């Protein structure tokens, strides 16, 4: 991955950590924890800024259903953060249709 391209996941992780995503998780009745290797993106290729934890009382039958619940509650925040990086992504990969 090119030197400049490494900035994209780093900027996205920083934006997520600076966002209100953790407060939104708590507001929706979830818990969260900050990723353990957030500062080591390049070395570990880990880009998990936070992990949303669903309480047992809200767990669904499948992983797909759990993902859908979290996405429904928090996806719009992440979508906005990614949209802010669209110009930079366009410069590396060409114009997107988003």
MMTF fields as JSON, N, C-alpha, C and O atoms, coordinates in Angstrom:
{
  "mmtfVersion": "1.0.0",
  "mmtfProducer": "UNKNOWN",
  "numBonds": 391,
  "numAtoms": 392,
  "numGroups": 98,
  "numChains": 1,
  "numModels": 1,
  "chainsPerModel": [1],
  "groupsPerChain": [98],
  "chainIdList": ["A"],
  "bondAtomList": [4, 2, 8, 6, 12, 10, 16, 14, 20, 18, 24, 22, 28, 26, 32, 30, 36, 34, 40, 38, 44, 42, 48, 46, 52, 50, 56, 54, 60, 58, 64, 62, 68, 66, 72, 70, 76, 74, 80, 78, 84, 82, 88, 86, 92, 90, 96, 94, 100, 98, 104, 102, 108, 106, 112, 110, 116, 114, 120, 118, 124, 122, 128, 126, 132, 130, 136, 134, 140, 138, 144, 142, 148, 146, 152, 150, 156, 154, 160, 158, 164, 162, 168, 166, 172, 170, 176, 174, 180, 178, 184, 182, 188, 186, 192, 190, 196, 194, 200, 198, 204, 202, 208, 206, 212, 210, 216, 214, 220, 218, 224, 222, 228, 226, 232, 230, 236, 234, 240, 238, 244, 242, 248, 246, 252, 250, 256, 254, 260, 258, 264, 262, 268, 266, 272, 270, 276, 274, 280, 278, 284, 282, 288, 286, 292, 290, 296, 294, 300, 298, 304, 302, 308, 306, 312, 310, 316, 314, 320, 318, 324, 322, 328, 326, 332, 330, 336, 334, 340, 338, 344, 342, 348, 346, 352, 350, 356, 354, 360, 358, 364, 362, 368, 366, 372, 370, 376, 374, 380, 378, 384, 382, 388, 386],
  "bondOrderList": [1, 1, 1, 1, 1, 1, 1, 1, 1, 1, 1, 1, 1, 1, 1, 1, 1, 1, 1, 1, 1, 1, 1, 1, 1, 1, 1, 1, 1, 1, 1, 1, 1, 1, 1, 1, 1, 1, 1, 1, 1, 1, 1, 1, 1, 1, 1, 1, 1, 1, 1, 1, 1, 1, 1, 1, 1, 1, 1, 1, 1, 1, 1, 1, 1, 1, 1, 1, 1, 1, 1, 1, 1, 1, 1, 1, 1, 1, 1, 1, 1, 1, 1, 1, 1, 1, 1, 1, 1, 1, 1, 1, 1, 1, 1, 1, 1],
  "groupList": [{"groupName": "UNK", "atomNameList": ["N", "CA", "C", "O"], "elementList": ["N", "C", "C", "O"], "formalChargeList": [0, 0, 0, 0], "bondAtomList": [1, 0, 2, 1, 3, 2], "bondOrderList": [1, 1, 2], "singleLetterCode": "X", "chemCompType": "L-PEPTIDE LINKING"}],
  "groupTypeList": [0, 0, 0, 0, 0, 0, 0, 0, 0, 0, 0, 0, 0, 0, 0, 0, 0, 0, 0, 0, 0, 0, 0, 0, 0, 0, 0, 0, 0, 0, 0, 0, 0, 0, 0, 0, 0, 0, 0, 0, 0, 0, 0, 0, 0, 0, 0, 0, 0, 0, 0, 0, 0, 0, 0, 0, 0, 0, 0, 0, 0, 0, 0, 0, 0, 0, 0, 0, 0, 0, 0, 0, 0, 0, 0, 0, 0, 0, 0, 0, 0, 0, 0, 0, 0, 0, 0, 0, 0, 0, 0, 0, 0, 0, 0, 0, 0, 0],
  "groupIdList": [1, 2, 3, 4, 5, 6, 7, 8, 9, 10, 11, 12, 13, 14, 15, 16, 17, 18, 19, 20, 21, 22, 23, 24, 25, 26, 27, 28, 29, 30, 31, 32, 33, 34, 35, 36, 37, 38, 39, 40, 41, 42, 43, 44, 45, 46, 47, 48, 49, 50, 51, 52, 53, 54, 55, 56, 57, 58, 59, 60, 61, 62, 63, 64, 65, 66, 67, 68, 69, 70, 71, 72, 73, 74, 75, 76, 77, 78, 79, 80, 81, 82, 83, 84, 85, 86, 87, 88, 89, 90, 91, 92, 93, 94, 95, 96, 97, 98],
  "secStructList": [7, 7, 6, 6, 6, 2, 2, 2, 2, 2, 2, 2, 2, 2, 2, 2, 2, 2, 1, 1, 2, 2, 2, 2, 2, 2, 2, 6, 6, 7, 3, 3, 3, 3, 7, 6, 6, 4, 4, 4, 2, 2, 2, 2, 7, 7, 7, 7, 7, 3, 3, 3, 3, 7, 7, 4, 4, 4, 7, 7, 1, 1, 2, 2, 2, 2, 2, 2, 2, 2, 2, 2, 2, 2, 2, 2, 2, 2, 2, 2, 2, 2, 2, 2, 6, 2, 2, 2, 2, 2, 2, 2, 2, 7, 7, 7, 7, 7],
  "xCoordList": [0.857, 0.0, 0.902, 1.86, 0.608, 1.411, 1.389, 0.451, 2.461, 2.597, 1.363, 0.853, 0.88, -0.282, -1.559, -2.438, -1.656, -2.859, -3.015, -4.137, -1.932, -2.012, -2.746, -3.294, -2.755, -3.44, -4.941, -5.579, -5.521, -6.976, -7.497, -8.37, -7.002, -7.524, -7.175, -7.961, -6.012, -5.626, -6.586, -7.025, -6.915, -7.846, -9.246, -9.928, -9.676, -11.003, -11.071, -12.044, -10.06, -10.026, -10.033, -10.762, -9.236, -9.213, -10.572, -11.038, -11.207, -12.528, -13.558, -14.404, -13.485, -14.418, -14.178, -15.129, -12.918, -12.617, -13.032, -13.426, -12.943, -13.321, -14.819, -15.323, -15.537, -16.971, -17.767, -17.212, -19.049, -19.965, -20.416, -21.443, -19.668, -20.06, -20.173, -21.113, -19.234, -19.298, -20.501, -21.152, -20.804, -21.983, -23.264, -24.222, -23.283, -24.451, -24.644, -25.773, -23.542, -23.634, -24.293, -25.199, -23.84, -24.406, -25.874, -26.708, -26.169, -27.545, -28.496, -29.654, -28.015, -28.838, -28.848, -29.422, -28.214, -28.238, -27.121, -27.14, -26.145, -24.995, -23.87, -23.95, -22.837, -21.594, -20.561, -20.87, -19.358, -18.315, -16.958, -16.832, -15.963, -14.586, -13.723, -13.984, -12.714, -11.791, -10.873, -10.419, -10.603, -9.716, -8.351, -7.829, -7.788, -6.521, -5.318, -4.349, -5.355, -4.183, -4.453, -3.892, -5.294, -5.69, -4.498, -4.48, -3.521, -2.36, -1.363, -0.351, -1.605, -0.646, -1.225, -0.971, -1.986, -2.68, -1.715, -1.97, -0.618, 0.317, 0.99, 1.174, 1.349, 2.062, 1.132, 1.498, -0.053, -0.944, -2.059, -2.761, -2.215, -3.304, -4.666, -5.641, -4.705, -5.923, -6.59, -5.991, -7.813, -8.529, -9.844, -10.852, -9.84, -11.033, -10.95, -10.381, -11.514, -11.406, -12.223, -11.749, -13.441, -14.236, -14.985, -15.244, -15.319, -16.147, -17.434, -17.421, -18.541, -19.853, -20.224, -20.13, -20.643, -20.985, -22.483, -22.991, -23.166, -24.611, -24.879, -24.36, -25.69, -26.025, -26.803, -27.513, -26.669, -27.35, -28.839, -29.428, -29.45, -30.899, -31.297, -32.463, -30.33, -30.629, -30.075, -30.272, -29.385, -28.794, -29.868, -30.929, -29.575, -30.46, -29.966, -28.979, -30.653, -30.309, -29.06, -28.358, -28.773, -27.633, -26.725, -27.129, -25.487, -24.542, -25.058, -24.918, -25.655, -26.173, -27.231, -27.259, -28.096, -29.129, -28.501, -28.947, -27.478, -26.791, -26.122, -26.191, -25.486, -24.848, -25.901, -25.669, -27.045, -28.122, -28.624, -28.914, -28.728, -29.181, -28.195, -28.597, -26.908, -25.89, -25.847, -25.754, -25.913, -25.879, -27.075, -26.937, -28.22, -29.416, -29.261, -29.691, -28.658, -28.5, -27.378, -27.455, -26.323, -25.116, -24.558, -23.626, -25.112, -24.559, -24.517, -23.59, -25.493, -25.522, -24.33, -23.83, -23.87, -22.697, -21.452, -20.674, -21.27, -20.111, -20.192, -19.181, -21.379, -21.549, -21.096, -20.442, -21.439, -21.026, -19.514, -18.916, -18.898, -17.444, -16.746, -15.774, -17.248, -16.664, -16.888, -15.999, -18.067, -18.375, -17.383, -17.022, -16.947, -15.963, -14.628, -13.867, -14.337, -13.087, -13.235, -12.258, -14.442, -14.676, -13.738, -13.217, -13.496, -12.57, -11.172, -10.549, -10.687, -9.364, -9.369, -8.421, -10.444, -10.563, -10.619, -10.004, -11.36, -11.44, -10.067, -9.772, -9.232, -7.907, -7.025, -6.141, -7.254, -6.472, -7.074, -6.347, -8.387, -9.02, -9.887, -10.479, -9.975, -10.856, -12.209, -12.508, -13.003, -14.299, -15.208, -15.339, -15.854, -16.803, -18.211, -18.438, -19.146, -20.545, -21.361, -22.586, -20.716, -21.448, -22.184, -22.844],
  "yCoordList": [-1.164, 0.0, 1.225, 1.291, 2.184, 3.394, 4.202, 4.121, 4.993, 5.8, 6.664, 6.701, 7.353, 8.223, 7.458, 7.944, 6.269, 5.47, 5.005, 4.774, 4.865, 4.478, 5.53, 5.226, 6.77, 7.837, 7.606, 8.01, 6.963, 6.799, 5.981, 6.47, 4.754, 4.044, 4.763, 4.741, 5.394, 6.13, 7.283, 7.497, 8.028, 9.146, 8.663, 9.297, 7.55, 7.024, 6.558, 6.847, 5.85, 5.404, 6.614, 6.63, 7.615, 8.83, 9.509, 9.957, 9.589, 10.221, 9.444, 10.042, 8.129, 7.306, 7.527, 7.682, 7.541, 7.744, 9.14, 9.317, 10.131, 11.504, 11.746, 12.761, 10.815, 10.998, 10.685, 10.398, 10.75, 10.447, 8.98, 8.629, 8.134, 6.742, 6.005, 5.238, 6.23, 5.537, 6.0, 5.191, 7.31, 7.805, 7.255, 6.965, 7.111, 6.545, 5.085, 4.633, 4.351, 2.956, 2.883, 2.079, 3.712, 3.718, 4.146, 3.582, 5.149, 5.649, 4.563, 4.512, 3.703, 2.631, 1.377, 0.357, 1.451, 0.317, -0.686, -1.763, -0.356, -1.221, -0.779, 0.265, -1.578, -1.184, -1.106, -1.424, -0.695, -0.651, -0.748, -0.539, -1.061, -0.956, -0.482, -0.797, 0.265, 0.788, -0.336, -1.138, -0.387, -1.415, -1.392, -0.326, -2.556, -2.668, -2.192, -1.707, -2.318, -1.978, -0.804, -0.732, 0.098, 1.219, 2.027, 2.447, 2.251, 3.053, 2.321, 2.907, 1.053, 0.238, -0.251, -1.386, 0.578, 0.165, -0.415, -1.473, 0.272, -0.157, -1.488, -2.347, -1.65, -2.862, -4.075, -5.165, -3.888, -5.026, -5.149, -6.159, -4.11, -4.032, -4.148, -4.621, -3.71, -3.737, -2.374, -1.363, -2.35, -1.075, -1.136, -0.595, -1.784, -1.861, -0.754, -0.961, 0.424, 1.516, 1.273, 1.532, 0.781, 0.4, -0.883, -1.199, -1.601, -2.797, -2.553, -2.277, -2.658, -2.505, -3.847, -4.889, -3.805, -5.02, -4.995, -4.091, -5.993, -6.096, -6.865, -7.966, -6.29, -7.033, -8.305, -8.366, -9.297, -10.58, -10.405, -11.121, -9.462, -9.261, -8.784, -8.891, -8.255, -7.766, -8.665, -8.386, -9.736, -10.616, -11.269, -11.654, -11.383, -12.049, -13.478, -13.902, -14.206, -15.608, -15.8, -16.8, -14.848, -15.015, -13.789, -12.709, -13.994, -12.885, -11.823, -10.624, -12.281, -11.341, -10.426, -9.227, -10.996, -10.183, -9.202, -8.06, -9.645, -8.746, -7.593, -6.443, -7.899, -6.862, -5.879, -4.67, -6.384, -5.516, -4.584, -3.417, -5.082, -4.253, -3.112, -1.959, -3.436, -2.413, -1.431, -0.221, -1.947, -1.06, -0.112, 1.07, -0.626, 0.207, 1.333, 2.46, 1.031, 2.013, 3.005, 4.152, 2.57, 3.386, 3.605, 4.389, 2.928, 2.989, 4.376, 4.691, 5.217, 6.549, 7.389, 8.201, 7.21, 7.957, 7.527, 8.367, 6.219, 5.703, 6.125, 6.505, 6.063, 6.478, 7.92, 8.225, 8.807, 10.217, 10.356, 11.147, 9.59, 9.652, 9.176, 9.784, 8.086, 7.561, 8.55, 8.763, 9.15, 10.119, 11.284, 11.812, 11.682, 12.759, 12.386, 13.269, 11.093, 10.642, 10.358, 10.005, 10.506, 10.197, 10.95, 10.336, 12.26, 12.939, 12.321, 12.193, 11.942, 11.323, 9.936, 9.564, 9.178, 7.869, 8.033, 7.266, 9.035, 9.308, 9.603, 9.195, 10.304, 10.65, 9.416, 9.402, 8.377, 7.156, 6.139, 5.473, 6.011, 4.933, 5.385, 4.552, 6.681, 7.186, 7.549, 7.184, 8.254, 8.749, 7.607, 6.628, 7.738, 6.731, 7.18, 8.346, 6.263, 6.577, 6.785, 6.676, 7.082, 7.257, 8.569, 8.864],
  "zCoordList": [0.0, 0.0, 0.0, 0.771, -0.848, -0.94, 0.349, 1.143, 0.535, 1.748, 1.992, 3.112, 0.974, 1.135, 1.422, 2.133, 0.871, 1.057, 2.499, 2.949, 3.22, 4.637, 5.458, 6.517, 4.969, 5.709, 5.778, 6.75, 4.764, 4.718, 5.908, 6.625, 6.15, 7.326, 8.626, 9.573, 8.681, 9.877, 10.126, 11.256, 9.072, 9.213, 9.581, 10.386, 8.998, 9.314, 10.77, 11.466, 11.228, 12.62, 13.55, 14.542, 13.239, 14.065, 14.074, 15.122, 12.914, 12.838, 13.662, 14.327, 13.619, 14.402, 15.891, 16.657, 16.301, 17.721, 18.19, 19.342, 17.297, 17.648, 17.536, 18.017, 16.9, 16.673, 17.933, 18.994, 17.783, 18.888, 18.832, 19.414, 18.146, 17.972, 19.312, 19.517, 20.208, 21.496, 22.307, 22.968, 22.261, 22.972, 22.361, 23.078, 21.039, 20.36, 20.767, 20.955, 20.902, 21.334, 22.712, 22.929, 23.626, 24.978, 24.962, 25.67, 24.144, 24.044, 23.545, 23.96, 22.665, 22.098, 22.97, 22.588, 24.138, 25.059, 24.844, 25.439, 24.002, 23.779, 24.701, 25.348, 24.75, 25.394, 24.275, 23.127, 24.59, 23.573, 24.249, 25.456, 23.468, 23.945, 22.782, 21.621, 23.115, 22.11, 21.673, 22.489, 20.366, 19.824, 20.505, 20.832, 20.712, 21.443, 20.646, 21.231, 19.327, 18.523, 17.594, 16.501, 18.016, 17.167, 16.677, 15.52, 17.512, 17.129, 16.272, 15.886, 15.955, 15.214, 13.889, 13.484, 13.223, 12.0, 10.981, 10.406, 10.761, 9.725, 10.083, 9.22, 11.343, 11.755, 11.822, 11.38, 12.368, 12.605, 11.575, 11.522, 10.755, 9.776, 10.473, 9.889, 11.721, 12.516, 12.451, 12.817, 11.991, 11.897, 12.656, 12.2, 13.801, 14.634, 15.685, 16.757, 15.386, 16.35, 17.608, 18.714, 17.454, 18.618, 18.288, 17.127, 19.333, 19.186, 19.948, 21.147, 19.239, 19.871, 20.481, 19.832, 21.732, 22.458, 22.744, 23.407, 22.237, 22.422, 23.709, 23.892, 24.61, 25.83, 25.505, 24.501, 26.34, 26.102, 25.861, 25.05, 26.558, 26.422, 25.022, 24.642, 24.249, 22.904, 21.799, 20.616, 22.176, 21.165, 20.309, 20.8, 19.033, 18.08, 17.861, 18.464, 17.006, 16.775, 15.922, 16.073, 15.024, 14.122, 14.181, 14.611, 13.735, 13.647, 12.677, 12.917, 11.581, 10.585, 11.193, 10.916, 12.018, 12.677, 13.675, 13.79, 14.387, 15.317, 14.569, 15.004, 13.463, 12.646, 12.143, 12.141, 11.721, 11.231, 12.331, 12.067, 13.552, 14.677, 14.924, 15.079, 14.961, 15.205, 14.036, 14.242, 12.815, 11.644, 11.638, 11.326, 11.978, 12.026, 13.044, 12.8, 14.165, 15.235, 14.984, 15.423, 14.274, 14.205, 12.807, 12.627, 11.827, 10.475, 9.874, 9.127, 10.177, 9.568, 10.007, 9.228, 11.234, 11.711, 10.934, 10.482, 10.782, 10.047, 8.581, 7.989, 7.995, 6.6, 6.387, 5.389, 7.318, 7.206, 7.289, 6.558, 8.177, 8.314, 7.04, 6.592, 6.465, 5.225, 4.085, 3.261, 4.039, 2.978, 2.995, 1.943, 4.189, 4.298, 3.653, 3.256, 3.545, 2.927, 1.434, 0.774, 0.898, -0.513, -1.458, -2.389, -1.264, -2.178, -2.177, -3.23, -1.012, -0.949, -1.601, -2.293, -1.374, -2.033, -3.546, -4.287, -3.995, -5.438, -6.028, -7.152, -5.281, -5.801, -5.967, -6.824, -5.155, -5.27, -6.219, -6.957, -6.212, -6.952, -8.109, -8.794, -8.34, -9.374, -8.772, -7.635, -9.522, -9.056, -8.67, -9.404, -7.482, -7.033, -7.375, -7.699, -7.302, -7.602, -6.342, -6.385, -5.215, -3.946, -3.889, -2.893]
}
